Amino acid sequence: IAVHDLLTQEQEKAADVCMQGIFPTPRFTFAWPDAQDACPVCGDPLYLKLTRKRHVVSLAYGRFLAVERQGYCPAHAELSPVRSQQLQRIVAPGSTVAYDVLVHVGIARFVQCRQTEEIKMDLSRHYGAEIPERTISYLAQKFVAYFQVVHRQSVELLREDMRHRGG
């Protein structure tokens, strides 16, 4: 057995141990940024409105519990709560799957032409991420939707670049 094979077997065992709950799921708290510690209208300090918890799966950070603290100004309750920008860069609001997983699934599905079952096995084997095939299929569709939005928003930049290059 090669050293690489042993390492892979050890990594798989470690992932199995983590999945069985022997080690606690890491917990990260995300609060509104210090720069937004005051109401944008009156400048009074923000108060804690609510705390939301959700389990998130990420390729970069693994599986973790995200605890989001949202702030508000009691004098301006009509304003939307102030949320963590850092958490929003990792995962979409309400989602349990991070953007890096979505991109990995999209590239595997549409660039590498892999099937959902293959993607599921790859995520499990290499990242310890257990994601159902139906979710992988949904993430692939979501990837296309996001790609379409970014493409539409970039049309003018693409046209300008094409004109710059000669057509």
Solvent accessible surface area in square Angstrom, and as a share of the most:
residue,aa,sasa,rsa
1,I,159,0.81
2,A,58,0.45
3,V,124,0.71
4,H,130,0.58
5,D,66,0.34
6,L,86,0.43
7,L,99,0.49
8,T,38,0.22
9,Q,82,0.36
10,E,94,0.42
11,Q,104,0.46
12,E,71,0.32
13,K,121,0.51
14,A,57,0.44
15,A,28,0.21
16,D,80,0.41
17,V,48,0.27
18,C,69,0.42
19,M,88,0.39
20,Q,131,0.58
21,G,56,0.53
22,I,113,0.57
23,F,120,0.50
24,P,116,0.73
25,T,54,0.32
26,P,67,0.42
27,R,138,0.50
28,F,91,0.38
29,T,80,0.46
30,F,15,0.06
31,A,40,0.31
32,W,31,0.11
33,P,41,0.26
34,D,130,0.67
35,A,103,0.80
36,Q,71,0.32
37,D,73,0.38
38,A,45,0.35
39,C,5,0.03
40,P,111,0.70
41,V,93,0.53
42,C,59,0.35
43,G,46,0.44
44,D,68,0.35
45,P,86,0.54
46,L,17,0.09
47,Y,118,0.45
48,L,83,0.41
49,K,99,0.42
50,L,54,0.27
51,T,64,0.37
52,R,134,0.49
53,K,120,0.51
54,R,42,0.16
55,H,81,0.36
56,V,0,0.00
57,V,15,0.09
58,S,3,0.02
59,L,35,0.18
60,A,76,0.59
61,Y,122,0.46
62,G,29,0.28
63,R,110,0.40
64,F,2,0.01
65,L,29,0.14
66,A,1,0.01
67,V,4,0.03
68,E,5,0.02
69,R,88,0.32
70,Q,4,0.02
71,G,0,0.00
72,Y,68,0.26
73,C,5,0.03
74,P,71,0.45
75,A,70,0.55
76,H,36,0.16
77,A,75,0.58
78,E,139,0.62
79,L,67,0.33
80,S,91,0.59
81,P,42,0.26
82,V,24,0.14
83,R,63,0.23
84,S,2,0.01
85,Q,84,0.37
86,Q,109,0.48
87,L,1,0.01
88,Q,67,0.30
89,R,170,0.62
90,I,27,0.14
91,V,0,0.00
92,A,11,0.08
93,P,79,0.50
94,G,70,0.67
95,S,21,0.13
96,T,70,0.41
97,V,19,0.11
98,A,1,0.01
99,Y,69,0.26
100,D,47,0.24
101,V,0,0.00
102,L,9,0.04
103,V,65,0.37
104,H,45,0.20
105,V,0,0.00
106,G,0,0.00
107,I,72,0.36
108,A,2,0.02
109,R,74,0.27
110,F,99,0.41
111,V,109,0.63
112,Q,101,0.45
113,C,98,0.59
114,R,64,0.23
115,Q,104,0.46
116,T,33,0.19
117,E,98,0.44
118,E,71,0.32
119,I,0,0.00
120,K,66,0.28
121,M,93,0.41
122,D,16,0.08
123,L,1,0.00
124,S,33,0.21
125,R,122,0.44
126,H,121,0.54
127,Y,97,0.37
128,G,12,0.11
129,A,6,0.04
130,E,97,0.44
131,I,6,0.03
132,P,79,0.50
133,E,70,0.31
134,R,210,0.77
135,T,41,0.24
136,I,0,0.00
137,S,43,0.28
138,Y,127,0.48
139,L,6,0.03
140,A,5,0.04
141,Q,121,0.54
142,K,40,0.17
143,F,33,0.14
144,V,70,0.40
145,A,47,0.37
146,Y,78,0.30
147,F,131,0.55
148,Q,85,0.38
149,V,78,0.45
150,V,91,0.52
151,H,94,0.42
152,R,165,0.60
153,Q,141,0.62
154,S,29,0.19
155,V,43,0.25
156,E,108,0.48
157,L,134,0.67
158,L,79,0.39
159,R,128,0.47
160,E,95,0.43
161,D,61,0.31
162,M,110,0.49
163,R,147,0.54
164,H,155,0.69
165,R,189,0.69
166,G,72,0.69
167,G,81,0.78
